[in-house]
Amino acid sequence: MKMNLKFAKATDVEHKVKLVSWLISVEWCHAYALAGEKAIFEVYTAFVGYDAPITVNVKNAKGRLIDKLKSSIRNNKYRGEISVPANMKLNELIHLEVDLPDNGISGKSLAIPVIPRASVNAMKWNVQQAKQGDVVSLTAGISGVQDDSEVIITIYEYDRDNIYERIVDLPTAVKNGKIEVFWEFEFQENLDDIPTEQDLQKYGRHYQAPQYFFTIMVENKEFGRKQESGLLTLNCDLTIDARDAAGKALANATYLVSFAGGTQKQGTLDGKGHAVEQNVPPGKVAAQFSNASGTLVDVDVDLVLT
């Protein structure tokens, strides 16, 4: 705004000077508006007078009235907010039309696009249980964002005290309103360090195998903190190789395996002293062996969880 500041009249007498009101600018405070939320704007003026009335109309590109407010302007500046309807379409344009009726001036802002509020649905793992090294997929539906927009998937280890450990961040792009990411399951601690049922009972708690959920960060909002994805549980396979005191395979012996969760499994070794128990809870494992007559025998045993 340019103003003529030149004054050539005498300074020893009183003069009346007419100040011309100016509408300097009408500006949005952000480059876009979110549907269903408030959008903030500012109006800058000069010489309009304290408490001068101001009317603001919000319209779309076709001139349809979206919102309207009446107020008064203070110190030549007005900061306000308008309501953006929740049903507006992606990239629909809106602008402001400002009128200061007592000053006989008006103007309008530039147009900005409306972005619907992002929403996430159908968050899920493709399986409920996984072992070390398994490749699992994470999927979800995402609306209110454009295709190829980047979102961040974060995998957390679940904790009953709501202290979740962040495992990994996986950036990905939205395609046709959906995302899908593949992750190689990785337990980052020692399996023997998982608290057992016996360890936890003294605190009035119970064994829980490690579990995982994921969240999705869309436009600075994180979806899924309430485990909407469901929980993916770590499980294992147990390999047993047993030998007698002489180092020979403990063929056809009966075994009883005790797991960290307090459960047990019974079975029989093959002719090579070998057995596999699938889909068992992770954690410390103990086993005892008996011969055909039911007598317990001392063995050298390898118990390997994978």
Secondary structure, 3 states (H helix, E strand, C coil): CCCCCCCCCCCCCCCCCCCCCEEEEEEECCCCEECCCEEEEEEEEECCCCCEEEEEEEEECCCCEEEEEEEEEECCEEEEEEECCCCCCCCCEEEEEEEECCCCEEEECCCEEEECCCEEEEEEECCCEECCCCEEEEEEEEECCCCCCEEEEEEEECCCCCCCEEEEEEEEECECCEEEEEEECCCCCCHHHCCCHHHHHCCCCCCCCCEEEEEEEECCEEECCCCCCCCEEECEEEEEEEECCCCCECCCCEEEEECCCCCEEEEECCCCCEEEEEEECCCCCEEEEECCCCCEECCEEEEEEC
